[in-house]
Amino acid sequence: MVLSSYDFVIAGGGTAGLVLASRLSEDSSQSVLVIEAGSDQSNNGQVKIPAFYGALLGGEADWKFTTKSQSNLMQRTVPLNQGKALGGSSILNAQVFAPLTQSIIDSWASLGNDGWDWASVRAFHDMSYTSPHIPEASRGTLGVGSLPTRDNSIPGPIRTSFPMEPHPIRRAWAETFEELGYLMPTDPSTHGSVGAFSNLATVDPISRERSQAANCYLEPIKNRNNLHILTNATVERILFEGKSTKAIGLQYHHEAMTPSVMARKEVIISAGAVQSPKILELSGIGNREILAKFGLDTVKDLPGVGEGLQDHLVVDLSFEAEEMLETQDSIMRQEPEAIQQAITEYSSDRTGILTSSGILTYAYMPAVNLLSGDGHQRLRTLLEENRPKKDNAKEQARALALYSIAEKALLDPHAPSGVYITSLGQNPLESDPVTGERTYKPLPGKHLILAGILSHPTSRGSVHIQSSNTLDAPVIDPKYLDNPVDMEVFAEHMLYLQSLASLSPLSKLLTQPPTPSRAISHLANLEEAKKYIRLRAVSMWHPAGTCSMLPEEIGGVVDNRLKVHGVENLRIVDSSVIPVLPPGNLQSSVYAIAERAAWLIKSEYGLK
């Protein structure tokens, strides 16, 4: 039963929201309510079994967002899958737990966010998870020979592991990059680190089930008397005291009713980079002109709301693999015998192909061909020619501040501008290059994907409401590749990535000579790489930055305590506050932000 008031009311029971719920309810004197639009999917086998994450996309647990048509991607609309369930996107992502990098976190602080440098953030990142024990004999195959052993004496809620160890892709990946001089020398979180490594996965090392916010943060404490979780309830707007800017509660929709709940201390918005700006705008917080367009009264004129959207694009190159390589192709083709064998292995001793999403290796890489000579000069010229120029002084200040960070990373040979991953099997999310519709037709044989991610996009988009109707999805316009720098850097990465397929020992896992699974994915030169990117690039589902943690004078929405500028008793805690994307997958960043936010809140109110 939902009470009329709580100390803390949290909009969104996703990755960040459940971290907050767990930590804030540790003090039994405080009452906490979480309002989640989705349901509890924790017992869903497609959530539990790591390899089945793709089956969740487009279903009940997915918001099924799509972007506005993108002019630089052949006018395609791009699916932006986001979790709609307890645990949010942690229940449907590909389970990659990518390390943060010191240089990016330090850049958050450099933008005017005191207390958000690496020295301050790392402890909260580390307290969110438990790393697996790495036997000495496995260090070589994992490409983590110098990785220091973490202190797990106080285990974090999220359990991580190296699924499918040993698998030949791990050693081949590590040894190939070692020959190139790009094997990760130590902890990937070290300042300026580039190179290859085996990535952790949010898969429990014992049960081999997905480790996510609902089963790790919420399940152990869900019976606390001071914690209430309301599912299948959609937050509509923030309530304010009279005509003031003091937030006092939330209005939400549940079972054909539209009740309200009051917050004695704070309202916390943890609805994600797409939904959080929508809730703010529907509540009268945002650009005055946008609000007026839809007949909404302005509570706080905050033009940064919904602006600054960043996302990672990914492009895959698929190659025919040797028959001996264990991949997920037969599962993707729905072959009954293969499915039965995989289920038997998983059920009997938690082994086999179902224990992983198929992503086992990672590399943080600079654009090698742009580091020196003519390539380096070409990059410098592009960066100068495409430096942001805005008419609005506040927009220009924000754009230039963010651009300078990306520029520094792109020019630094010790900072990643791209991420490379492998995936065991053909792409089950393949889409038609014209319509964007997912029209996957499985190929025979075995395949290995080498995928490239643009880790430091200079382009920025937006998320804004399209009406005052709470049921309408917002307009999502990432403006992918809007800055020509992004296309140039991305194309160079894709050409370099393709060249890896011919290098031993990675090439030994592929048919010889290396043969693209589909003829269209052979890239002969830079222009063909650009054409292929326009045809094939899709979202990694890493939206961020739409309620950026920045000073208000340069277009920020929250301050360094994650409080909304000029509004009392209102914080935002989710990926929307991230001012600059980390190089890899977002979930480790969101856990770190939520852990630090909980500490900030508890410190402010003197809670246990």
C-alpha positions as CSV (number, residue, x, y, z in Angstrom):
1,M,0.0,0.0,0.0
2,V,1.4,3.4,-1.0
3,L,1.4,6.0,1.8
4,S,0.5,9.6,1.3
5,S,4.1,10.8,2.0
6,Y,7.7,9.5,2.2
7,D,11.0,11.1,3.0
8,F,12.3,10.3,-0.4
9,V,10.3,9.6,-3.6
10,I,12.2,8.2,-6.5
11,A,10.8,8.4,-10.1
12,G,12.2,5.3,-11.8
13,G,13.2,1.9,-10.5
14,G,15.9,1.3,-13.0
15,T,19.7,0.9,-12.6
16,A,20.2,4.1,-10.6
17,G,16.8,4.2,-8.9
18,L,17.3,0.8,-7.2
19,V,20.8,1.7,-6.0
20,L,19.3,4.8,-4.3
21,A,16.4,2.8,-2.9
22,S,18.8,0.2,-1.4
23,R,21.3,2.7,0.1
24,L,18.8,5.3,1.4
25,S,16.6,2.7,3.1
26,E,19.6,1.4,5.0
27,D,18.6,4.0,7.6
28,S,15.4,2.6,9.1
29,S,14.3,6.0,10.2
30,Q,13.8,7.0,6.5
31,S,11.0,6.0,4.3
32,V,11.5,5.5,0.6
33,L,9.1,5.0,-2.4
34,V,10.1,3.9,-5.8
35,I,7.7,4.4,-8.7
36,E,8.5,2.3,-11.8
37,A,6.6,2.3,-15.1
38,G,7.4,-1.3,-15.9
39,S,7.0,-4.6,-14.0
40,D,9.2,-7.0,-12.1
41,Q,10.9,-9.2,-14.7
42,S,13.4,-10.8,-12.4
43,N,12.0,-14.3,-12.8
44,N,11.9,-14.0,-16.6
45,G,14.2,-16.7,-18.1
46,Q,15.1,-14.3,-20.9
47,V,16.4,-11.9,-18.3
48,K,18.2,-14.6,-16.3
49,I,20.0,-16.4,-19.1
50,P,22.7,-14.1,-20.5
51,A,22.6,-15.2,-24.1
52,F,18.8,-14.5,-24.4
53,Y,19.0,-10.7,-23.9
54,G,18.1,-10.0,-27.5
55,A,14.7,-11.7,-27.1
56,L,13.7,-8.9,-24.7
57,L,14.1,-6.2,-27.3
58,G,10.9,-4.8,-28.6
59,G,8.9,-6.6,-25.8
60,E,7.2,-5.6,-22.6
61,A,10.4,-4.8,-20.8
62,D,11.5,-2.3,-23.5
63,W,10.4,1.3,-24.0
64,K,10.9,0.7,-27.7
65,F,12.1,4.2,-28.3
66,T,13.2,5.2,-31.8
67,T,15.1,8.3,-32.9
68,K,14.1,11.0,-35.4
69,S,15.3,10.1,-38.9
70,Q,19.0,10.8,-39.1
71,S,20.3,12.7,-42.1
72,N,23.8,11.3,-41.8
73,L,22.5,7.7,-41.6
74,M,20.5,7.7,-44.9
75,Q,17.4,9.2,-43.1
76,R,17.1,6.1,-41.0
77,T,15.4,6.0,-37.7
78,V,17.4,4.2,-35.1
79,P,16.0,1.9,-32.4
80,L,17.0,3.1,-28.9
81,N,16.2,0.2,-26.6
82,Q,15.8,1.1,-22.9
83,G,14.7,-1.0,-20.1
84,K,11.1,-0.7,-18.8
85,A,11.1,-2.8,-15.7
86,L,12.6,-3.0,-12.3
87,G,16.3,-2.8,-12.9
88,G,15.8,-0.7,-16.1
89,S,18.4,-1.3,-18.8
90,S,20.5,-3.5,-16.5
91,I,18.0,-6.3,-17.3
92,L,18.3,-6.1,-21.1
93,N,21.8,-4.9,-21.9
94,A,24.6,-7.1,-23.2
95,Q,26.1,-7.4,-19.7
96,V,29.4,-5.7,-20.5
97,F,30.9,-4.1,-17.4
98,A,33.4,-1.7,-19.1
99,P,35.9,0.0,-16.9
100,L,35.8,3.7,-16.5
101,T,38.9,5.7,-17.4
102,Q,40.6,8.2,-15.2
103,S,41.0,10.8,-17.9
104,I,37.2,11.0,-18.7
105,I,36.1,11.1,-15.1
106,D,38.7,13.9,-14.4
107,S,37.2,15.7,-17.3
108,W,33.8,15.8,-15.5
109,A,35.5,17.7,-12.7
110,S,37.3,20.0,-15.1
111,L,33.9,21.2,-16.3
112,G,33.1,22.8,-12.9
113,N,32.0,19.7,-11.0
114,D,34.0,19.7,-7.8
115,G,34.1,16.2,-6.2
116,W,33.7,14.3,-9.5
117,D,37.3,13.6,-10.3
118,W,38.7,10.1,-10.5
119,A,40.1,10.2,-6.9
120,S,36.6,10.9,-5.6
121,V,34.6,8.7,-7.9
122,R,36.6,5.5,-8.0
123,A,35.7,4.3,-4.5
124,F,32.0,4.5,-5.5
125,H,32.6,2.6,-8.8
126,D,34.5,-0.1,-6.9
127,M,31.9,-0.5,-4.1
128,S,29.2,-1.3,-6.7
129,Y,30.6,-4.6,-7.8
130,T,32.6,-7.7,-6.9
131,S,35.3,-8.8,-9.3
132,P,36.1,-12.4,-9.9
133,H,39.1,-14.2,-8.6
134,I,41.6,-14.6,-11.5
135,P,43.8,-17.7,-11.2
136,E,47.4,-17.1,-12.3
137,A,47.0,-19.7,-15.0
138,S,44.2,-17.7,-16.6
139,R,45.8,-14.3,-16.7
140,G,47.5,-14.9,-20.0
141,T,44.3,-16.1,-21.8
142,L,42.4,-13.2,-20.3
143,G,44.9,-10.6,-21.4
144,V,45.0,-9.3,-17.8
145,G,48.5,-10.3,-16.9
146,S,49.3,-7.2,-14.9
147,L,45.8,-6.5,-13.6
148,P,46.1,-6.0,-9.8
149,T,43.9,-8.2,-7.7
150,R,41.0,-6.1,-6.2
151,D,40.2,-6.2,-2.6
152,N,36.8,-8.0,-2.4
153,S,36.8,-8.1,1.5
154,I,33.6,-5.9,1.2
155,P,31.9,-7.4,-1.8
156,G,29.8,-5.1,-4.0
157,P,26.2,-6.1,-4.9
158,I,26.8,-6.6,-8.7
159,R,28.6,-9.9,-9.4
160,T,30.9,-10.0,-12.4
161,S,32.8,-12.8,-14.1
162,F,34.6,-13.8,-17.3
163,P,32.0,-16.1,-18.9
164,M,33.1,-18.9,-21.3
165,E,36.6,-19.0,-19.9
166,P,38.7,-20.4,-21.5
167,H,37.6,-19.4,-25.0
168,P,40.2,-19.1,-27.8
169,I,39.0,-15.6,-28.8
170,R,40.5,-14.2,-25.6
171,R,44.0,-15.4,-26.1
172,A,44.0,-14.7,-29.8
173,W,42.7,-11.1,-29.2
174,A,45.3,-10.5,-26.5
175,E,48.2,-11.9,-28.5
176,T,47.2,-10.0,-31.7
177,F,47.1,-6.7,-29.9
178,E,50.3,-7.5,-28.0
179,E,52.1,-7.8,-31.4
180,L,50.7,-4.4,-32.4
181,G,51.9,-2.9,-29.1
182,Y,48.3,-2.3,-27.9
183,L,47.8,-4.9,-25.1
184,M,46.4,-3.2,-22.0
185,P,49.4,-2.9,-19.7
186,T,47.5,-2.8,-16.4
187,D,44.2,-1.8,-14.9
188,P,42.0,-0.4,-17.8
189,S,41.0,2.4,-15.5
190,T,44.5,3.8,-15.3
191,H,44.9,7.3,-16.7
192,G,45.3,7.4,-20.5
193,S,45.0,3.6,-20.9
194,V,44.6,2.2,-24.4
195,G,44.8,-1.4,-25.5
196,A,43.0,-4.7,-25.5
197,F,41.7,-6.8,-22.6
198,S,39.0,-9.3,-21.8
199,N,36.0,-7.5,-20.5
200,L,34.1,-8.3,-17.3
201,A,30.4,-9.3,-17.7
202,T,27.6,-8.8,-15.2
203,V,27.1,-12.5,-14.9
204,D,27.2,-14.2,-11.5
205,P,30.2,-16.5,-11.5
206,I,28.3,-19.2,-9.6
207,S,24.7,-19.2,-10.9
208,R,25.8,-17.9,-14.4
209,E,22.7,-15.8,-14.4
210,R,22.5,-12.1,-15.2
211,S,23.6,-9.9,-12.4
212,Q,21.5,-6.7,-12.4
213,A,20.1,-4.0,-10.2
214,A,16.8,-5.8,-9.3
215,N,18.3,-9.1,-8.2
216,C,21.5,-7.6,-6.6
217,Y,20.4,-4.3,-5.1
218,L,16.7,-4.8,-4.5
219,E,16.1,-8.5,-3.9
220,P,18.2,-8.8,-0.7
221,I,16.4,-5.8,1.0
222,K,13.0,-5.8,-0.6
223,N,11.2,-6.7,2.6
224,R,12.4,-3.6,4.5
225,N,9.4,-2.0,6.2
226,N,10.6,1.5,5.2
227,L,10.9,0.7,1.5
228,H,7.9,0.5,-0.9
229,I,8.1,-0.4,-4.6
230,L,5.2,0.5,-6.9
231,T,5.4,-1.0,-10.4
232,N,3.3,-0.4,-13.5
233,A,3.0,3.2,-12.5
234,T,4.0,6.1,-14.7
235,V,5.3,9.4,-13.3
236,E,3.5,12.3,-15.0
237,R,4.9,15.4,-13.3
238,I,6.6,16.9,-10.3
239,L,4.5,18.8,-7.8
240,F,5.5,22.2,-6.4
241,E,4.5,24.2,-3.4
242,G,2.2,26.8,-4.7
243,K,3.9,28.9,-7.3
244,S,7.3,28.4,-5.8
245,T,10.2,26.3,-7.2
246,K,10.1,23.9,-4.2
247,A,9.4,20.3,-5.3
248,I,7.1,18.6,-2.8
249,G,6.0,15.4,-4.6
250,L,5.0,13.5,-7.7
251,Q,1.8,12.9,-9.6
252,Y,1.6,9.4,-11.3
253,H,-0.7,7.2,-13.2
254,H,-1.6,3.8,-11.8
255,E,-4.6,1.5,-12.5
256,A,-6.7,4.2,-14.2
257,M,-6.1,6.6,-11.3
258,T,-3.9,9.7,-11.1
259,P,-2.8,9.9,-7.4
260,S,-0.1,12.1,-5.8
261,V,2.5,11.3,-3.3
262,M,4.4,13.8,-1.2
263,A,8.2,13.9,-0.5
264,R,9.2,15.2,3.0
265,K,12.8,15.6,2.0
266,E,13.4,15.1,-1.7
267,V,12.0,14.1,-5.1
268,I,14.6,12.2,-7.1
269,I,14.3,11.7,-10.8
270,S,16.0,8.5,-12.0
271,A,14.1,7.9,-15.2
272,G,17.0,7.8,-17.7
273,A,18.4,10.1,-20.4
274,V,15.2,10.0,-22.4
275,Q,12.5,10.1,-19.8
276,S,14.1,12.4,-17.2
277,P,14.1,15.5,-19.4
278,K,10.5,14.6,-20.5
279,I,9.4,14.6,-16.8
280,L,11.1,17.9,-16.2
281,E,9.6,19.6,-19.2
282,L,6.1,18.3,-18.4
283,S,6.6,19.8,-14.9
284,G,7.5,23.2,-16.2
285,I,11.3,22.9,-15.9
286,G,13.1,23.6,-19.2
287,N,13.4,26.0,-22.1
288,R,10.7,28.6,-21.6
289,E,10.0,28.7,-25.4
290,I,9.5,24.9,-25.6
291,L,7.2,24.9,-22.6
292,A,5.1,27.8,-24.0
293,K,4.7,26.0,-27.3
294,F,2.7,23.3,-25.5
295,G,0.9,25.5,-23.1
296,L,3.0,24.6,-20.1
297,D,3.7,27.2,-17.4
298,T,7.3,27.8,-16.6
299,V,8.5,26.9,-13.1
300,K,12.2,27.3,-13.9
301,D,13.6,28.5,-17.2
302,L,16.4,26.0,-17.7
303,P,17.3,25.8,-21.4
304,G,19.8,23.0,-20.9
305,V,17.0,20.4,-20.2
306,G,17.0,17.9,-23.0
307,E,20.0,19.3,-24.7
308,G,23.5,17.8,-25.0
309,L,22.3,14.3,-25.9
310,Q,25.3,11.9,-26.6
311,D,25.2,8.3,-27.6
312,H,27.6,5.7,-28.9
313,L,27.2,4.4,-32.5
314,V,28.4,0.9,-33.3
315,V,29.2,-0.7,-36.7
316,D,29.8,-4.5,-37.1
317,L,32.1,-6.3,-39.5
318,S,31.2,-10.0,-39.6
319,F,33.6,-12.7,-40.9
320,E,33.2,-16.4,-41.6
321,A,34.7,-18.4,-38.8
322,E,36.4,-21.7,-38.5
323,E,34.1,-24.6,-37.7
324,M,36.0,-25.4,-34.4
325,L,35.1,-21.9,-33.0
326,E,32.3,-22.0,-30.5
327,T,29.7,-19.4,-31.5
328,Q,26.0,-18.6,-31.0
329,D,25.1,-19.0,-34.7
330,S,23.2,-22.2,-34.3
331,I,21.1,-20.7,-31.5
332,M,20.4,-17.7,-33.6
333,R,19.2,-19.9,-36.4
334,Q,16.9,-21.6,-33.9
335,E,18.3,-25.1,-34.6
336,P,16.4,-27.5,-32.2
337,E,19.3,-29.8,-31.6
338,A,21.7,-27.0,-30.8
339,I,19.2,-25.3,-28.5
340,Q,18.5,-28.5,-26.6
341,Q,22.2,-29.1,-26.2
342,A,22.8,-25.5,-25.0
343,I,19.9,-25.7,-22.5
344,T,21.2,-29.1,-21.2
345,E,24.7,-27.7,-20.6
346,Y,23.3,-24.6,-18.9
347,S,20.8,-26.5,-16.8
348,S,23.1,-29.2,-15.7
349,D,26.4,-27.4,-14.8
350,R,25.9,-23.8,-15.9
351,T,28.4,-24.0,-18.8
352,G,28.2,-23.4,-22.5
353,I,27.2,-20.8,-24.9
354,L,24.1,-19.6,-22.9
355,T,26.3,-18.2,-20.1
356,S,27.3,-15.2,-22.2
357,S,26.0,-12.5,-24.4
358,G,28.9,-13.4,-26.7
359,I,30.9,-10.3,-26.1
360,L,34.2,-11.5,-24.5
361,T,36.9,-9.1,-25.6
362,Y,37.4,-5.3,-25.6
363,A,39.9,-2.7,-26.7
364,Y,40.2,1.0,-26.0
365,M,42.0,2.4,-29.1
366,P,43.2,5.7,-30.6
367,A,42.6,6.2,-34.3
368,V,46.0,4.8,-35.2
369,N,46.1,6.3,-38.7
370,L,45.5,9.8,-37.4
371,L,48.3,9.8,-34.8
372,S,51.1,11.1,-37.1
373,G,52.0,12.5,-40.5
374,D,49.4,13.5,-43.0
375,G,46.6,11.8,-41.0
376,H,47.4,13.8,-37.9
377,Q,47.4,17.1,-39.8
378,R,44.1,16.1,-41.5
379,L,42.6,15.5,-38.1
380,R,43.8,18.8,-36.7
381,T,42.4,20.7,-39.7
382,L,39.1,19.0,-39.4
383,L,38.9,19.8,-35.7
384,E,39.6,23.4,-36.3
385,E,37.2,23.8,-39.2
386,N,34.3,22.2,-37.3
387,R,34.7,23.8,-34.0
388,P,31.2,24.6,-32.7
389,K,29.8,28.1,-33.4
390,K,26.5,28.9,-31.7
391,D,24.5,32.1,-31.8
392,N,23.4,31.7,-28.2
393,A,26.3,32.5,-25.7
394,K,25.2,29.9,-23.2
395,E,24.9,27.2,-25.9
396,Q,28.3,28.2,-27.3
397,A,30.0,28.0,-23.9
398,R,28.6,24.4,-23.3
399,A,29.4,23.3,-26.8
400,L,33.0,24.6,-26.7
401,A,33.6,23.1,-23.3
402,L,32.5,19.7,-24.4
403,Y,34.3,19.9,-27.7
404,S,37.6,20.7,-26.1
405,I,37.5,17.5,-24.1
406,A,36.7,15.4,-27.1
407,E,39.4,17.3,-29.1
408,K,42.0,16.5,-26.4
409,A,41.1,12.8,-26.4
410,L,41.2,12.6,-30.2
411,L,44.7,14.1,-30.4
412,D,46.1,12.1,-27.5
413,P,47.8,8.8,-28.6
414,H,47.2,7.5,-25.1
415,A,43.5,8.1,-25.0
416,P,40.8,6.0,-26.7
417,S,38.6,7.5,-29.5
418,G,37.2,4.2,-30.4
419,V,36.3,0.9,-28.8
420,Y,36.6,-2.5,-30.5
421,I,34.7,-5.6,-29.4
422,T,34.2,-9.1,-30.6
423,S,30.9,-11.0,-30.6
424,L,30.6,-14.8,-31.1
425,G,28.2,-15.2,-33.9
426,Q,26.4,-13.2,-36.6
427,N,24.4,-10.1,-35.7
428,P,20.9,-11.0,-34.6
429,L,19.8,-7.3,-34.7
430,E,20.7,-6.8,-38.4
431,S,18.4,-4.1,-39.9
432,D,17.5,-3.1,-43.4
433,P,19.8,-0.2,-44.4
434,V,16.9,1.8,-45.9
435,T,14.0,1.3,-43.6
436,G,15.9,0.5,-40.4
437,E,13.5,-2.4,-39.8
438,R,15.1,-5.5,-38.2
439,T,14.9,-8.0,-41.0
440,Y,17.4,-10.6,-39.8
441,K,17.9,-13.6,-42.1
442,P,20.3,-16.0,-40.5
443,L,23.3,-17.2,-42.5
444,P,24.6,-20.8,-42.5
445,G,28.0,-21.6,-40.9
446,K,29.9,-19.9,-38.1
447,H,30.8,-16.2,-37.8
448,L,32.8,-13.8,-35.7
449,I,31.9,-10.1,-35.4
450,L,34.5,-7.4,-35.0
451,A,32.6,-4.3,-34.0
452,G,33.7,-0.7,-33.8
453,I,32.3,2.0,-31.5
454,L,32.8,5.7,-31.8
455,S,33.7,6.4,-28.2
456,H,34.1,10.2,-28.3
457,P,31.4,11.7,-30.5
458,T,31.7,15.5,-30.9
459,S,28.1,15.7,-32.2
460,R,25.3,16.5,-29.7
461,G,21.6,16.1,-30.0
462,S,18.5,16.6,-28.0
463,V,15.4,15.0,-26.3
464,H,12.3,17.1,-26.0
465,I,8.6,16.6,-25.5
466,Q,6.3,16.7,-28.6
467,S,3.2,17.6,-26.7
468,S,1.8,18.1,-23.2
469,N,0.4,14.6,-23.3
470,T,2.3,12.4,-20.8
471,L,1.6,9.3,-23.0
472,D,3.5,10.7,-26.0
473,A,7.1,9.7,-26.3
474,P,9.6,12.5,-26.6
475,V,11.3,13.4,-29.8
476,I,14.8,11.9,-29.7
477,D,17.3,13.5,-32.1
478,P,20.9,12.4,-31.5
479,K,22.2,14.2,-34.6
480,Y,24.5,11.3,-35.2
481,L,27.7,12.2,-37.1
482,D,26.5,15.8,-37.4
483,N,30.0,17.0,-36.9
484,P,32.2,15.8,-39.9
485,V,35.0,15.0,-37.4
486,D,33.0,12.0,-36.1
487,M,32.6,10.4,-39.5
488,E,36.3,10.8,-40.4
489,V,37.5,9.3,-37.1
490,F,34.9,6.5,-37.2
491,A,35.8,5.5,-40.8
492,E,39.5,5.3,-39.8
493,H,38.7,3.1,-36.9
494,M,36.6,0.8,-39.1
495,L,39.4,0.4,-41.7
496,Y,41.9,-0.4,-38.9
497,L,39.5,-2.8,-37.3
498,Q,39.0,-4.6,-40.6
499,S,42.8,-5.1,-40.9
500,L,42.8,-7.0,-37.6
501,A,41.1,-9.9,-39.4
502,S,44.2,-10.6,-41.4
503,L,46.6,-10.6,-38.4
504,S,47.6,-13.8,-36.6
505,P,46.7,-15.3,-34.2
506,L,43.2,-13.7,-34.6
507,S,43.1,-14.7,-38.3
508,K,43.5,-18.4,-37.3
509,L,40.0,-18.3,-35.9
510,L,38.6,-17.2,-39.4
511,T,38.4,-19.0,-42.7
512,Q,41.4,-18.1,-44.9
513,P,41.6,-15.8,-46.6
514,P,39.4,-13.8,-44.2
515,T,36.0,-13.6,-45.8
516,P,33.3,-11.1,-44.9
517,S,30.0,-12.8,-44.0
518,R,28.2,-10.5,-46.3
519,A,30.0,-8.9,-49.3
520,I,28.7,-5.5,-48.4
521,S,31.0,-5.3,-45.4
522,H,34.2,-5.4,-47.3
523,L,35.8,-1.9,-47.0
524,A,38.2,-1.0,-49.8
525,N,39.0,2.5,-48.7
526,L,38.0,5.4,-46.5
527,E,35.0,6.5,-48.7
528,E,33.6,2.9,-48.7
529,A,34.0,2.8,-44.9
530,K,32.0,6.0,-44.6
531,K,29.3,4.6,-46.9
532,Y,29.1,1.5,-44.8
533,I,28.8,3.5,-41.6
534,R,25.8,5.4,-43.1
535,L,24.2,2.0,-44.0
536,R,25.0,0.0,-40.9
537,A,25.6,2.2,-37.8
538,V,23.2,1.7,-34.9
539,S,22.9,2.8,-31.4
540,M,24.7,1.0,-28.5
541,W,21.8,2.2,-26.4
542,H,24.0,4.6,-24.3
543,P,22.1,7.8,-24.3
544,A,23.4,10.4,-21.8
545,G,23.9,14.1,-21.1
546,T,20.3,15.4,-21.4
547,C,20.3,16.8,-17.9
548,S,24.0,17.5,-17.7
549,M,26.0,18.1,-14.6
550,L,27.4,21.5,-15.5
551,P,27.3,25.1,-14.2
552,E,24.0,26.7,-15.1
553,E,25.8,29.5,-16.9
554,I,27.1,27.1,-19.5
555,G,23.8,25.2,-20.0
556,G,23.9,22.8,-17.1
557,V,20.8,21.2,-15.5
558,V,22.2,19.9,-12.2
559,D,25.1,21.0,-10.0
560,N,27.8,18.8,-8.5
561,R,25.4,17.5,-5.9
562,L,23.0,16.5,-8.7
563,K,20.5,19.1,-7.5
564,V,18.5,20.8,-10.3
565,H,19.7,24.4,-10.7
566,G,17.2,26.9,-9.1
567,V,14.8,24.2,-7.8
568,E,14.6,23.1,-4.2
569,N,14.4,19.4,-3.1
570,L,14.9,18.0,-6.6
571,R,17.8,15.8,-7.8
572,I,18.4,13.8,-10.9
573,V,20.4,10.6,-10.7
574,D,20.9,8.6,-13.9
575,S,22.8,8.7,-17.1
576,S,21.2,12.0,-18.1
577,V,23.6,13.9,-15.8
578,I,26.8,12.5,-17.5
579,P,28.4,15.5,-19.2
580,V,30.9,13.4,-21.2
581,L,30.4,9.8,-22.2
582,P,32.9,7.2,-20.9
583,P,34.5,5.3,-23.7
584,G,32.7,2.0,-23.2
585,N,29.3,0.6,-22.0
586,L,27.4,2.9,-19.6
587,Q,26.3,0.6,-16.8
588,S,29.4,0.8,-14.7
589,S,29.2,4.6,-14.8
590,V,25.6,4.6,-13.8
591,Y,26.2,2.4,-10.8
592,A,29.1,4.7,-9.7
593,I,27.0,7.8,-10.1
594,A,24.1,6.3,-8.1
595,E,26.4,5.1,-5.3
596,R,28.0,8.5,-5.0
597,A,24.6,10.2,-5.2
598,A,23.4,8.1,-2.3
599,W,26.4,9.0,-0.3
600,L,25.9,12.7,-1.0
601,I,22.3,12.5,0.1
602,K,23.0,10.6,3.3
603,S,25.8,13.0,4.2
604,E,23.6,16.0,3.7
605,Y,20.9,14.7,6.0
606,G,23.1,12.9,8.5
607,L,21.7,9.5,7.7
608,K,23.2,6.1,8.6
